[in-house]
Amino acid sequence: MKSKLTSLIVRTIKVFFLFFSWLPMKKRLIVFESFLGKQYSDNPRAIYEYLKKVHPDFKMYWSVDRKYEKNFLNKDIRTCKRLSFKWVYLMARAEFWVTNSRLPLWIPKPKHTTYIQTWHGTPLKKLALDMEEVYMPGTNTTKYKENFVNEVNKWDYLVSPNAYSTKIFRRAFAFKGEIVESGYPRNDYLINSNNDYTVSKIKTAADLPKDKKIILYAPTWRDNQFYSKGSYKFNLQIDLEKMREELQEEYILVLRLHYLISENIDLSRYGNFVYDLSHYGDIKDLYLISDILITDYSSVFFDFANLKRPILFFTYDLEQYRDTLRGFYFDIEKNAPGALVKDTLQIIDEIRKVERNGYNPSKIAREFYNKFCYLEDGNATKRLVEKVFFK
């Protein structure tokens, strides 16, 4: 009964969408969406804030998932609830769509709309058509790839952070449109706002102590560990008690789980050492305040590398992830800009090394920066906007 009702709602929405898309385009109307309407963040946010400041004549709205409306409160932005009547009307008549992930498959792109796909990371793990097997719920390898190609065919522009990504995006997405190799707009903030005042302001807003250094743990999701479609499990492998015992005098640990992960981890027994900021608005703030990043196979380390700070790779399941779940585009064991560690004791040992010796980027880390971060000069958003919105 529920599936029939859902199907009827989708058909009704689609009819209204088609009707409105026949109406004239509303010039300078833009609809933004980040991570399926869950966040006000990432590349779409950077583009929005630049346009609002430099070209305030645009009329701009944010697509918001009803379950995550609290993430958009007090932002001084116009919003529309995803899949609502208002959303359908705005999407159908907009001159531009800007998003960093996929839109619902059943939405046809009006001829008058320009779809700007910013994506959300430099690829380490294999993407889309490059994936040999797909283990996500609710789909299979063939269906997943077909759906991805159908979505990609709607894109007019695809944003790339560097030449390495451009090559992979072109092949993995089978994208035939224009790739704008501008650097990532979201990283302008890391270049332009890296100062004591901003760091202090963020710590105050997040209610974090200012007398401790910050370790940010930001892992990705595992395709084969899930509750349902779009809702993934995560087994925290770090020994938090051991971390607290060894490091609490100098550090706190900030946990930032991937937006697809649906865990509510009980951290109450770790006192003022572990802070779960998985639902904090934008991860760029967490990069800026963190002294050390711990990740695994998430693309977060490509962005954090702009700050030239220590990165550790907690790769306890490296062989399974690399050989079965996803596979990588480059040899992380040889080319990672930081140490690979397998357990909590190794994590602590690497942090102690930084404490003793300071952080001196290795040759590999310097080469990594030159290959992946060379376009991140604080002006990526400007380059993209001038190329796409004022061509």
Number of C-alpha atoms within 10 A of each C-alpha: 6 7 8 9 10 11 12 12 13 14 13 11 20 17 13 14 23 17 12 18 23 13 13 12 19 16 14 13 19 23 26 24 27 24 21 17 25 23 24 26 21 25 26 28 22 21 21 25 14 16 19 15 9 10 11 12 11 14 16 21 21 26 27 27 21 14 10 15 17 13 19 21 11 7 9 7 14 12 19 20 18 19 19 15 13 13 20 22 19 24 26 29 23 25 22 23 24 24 26 23 14 15 14 9 10 12 17 14 19 21 12 18 22 20 22 24 23 26 22 21 19 22 18 19 19 18 19 20 19 19 17 14 16 19 17 19 16 10 13 12 15 13 12 18 20 13 13 18 17 12 19 20 14 21 20 18 20 22 24 26 27 20 16 13 17 18 12 18 23 15 14 18 18 16 18 14 14 14 19 19 18 21 25 30 27 23 27 21 17 20 16 11 15 15 12 11 9 14 18 14 13 16 15 12 8 13 10 17 15 12 10 15 18 22 23 24 21 22 22 18 20 19 16 14 16 19 13 12 11 14 15 21 18 19 10 11 11 16 11 17 12 13 20 18 11 15 16 16 12 12 19 23 25 22 19 20 20 16 17 18 19 16 15 10 10 8 13 10 10 14 9 14 25 22 19 16 16 18 16 13 17 17 16 18 20 25 25 20 22 21 18 21 25 25 21 22 23 18 18 21 25 18 22 22 20 19 17 17 17 25 24 22 25 23 20 16 10 19 11 11 18 17 10 13 21 22 21 18 14 13 11 18 13 11 13 17 25 22 18 23 19 15 14 17 15 15 19 15 13 19 18 14 11 13 11 9 8 11 12 12 15 11 10 14 20 14 14 17 19 11 13 20 21 14 18 23 16 18 18 21 25 17 14 22 17 10 12 15 13 7 7
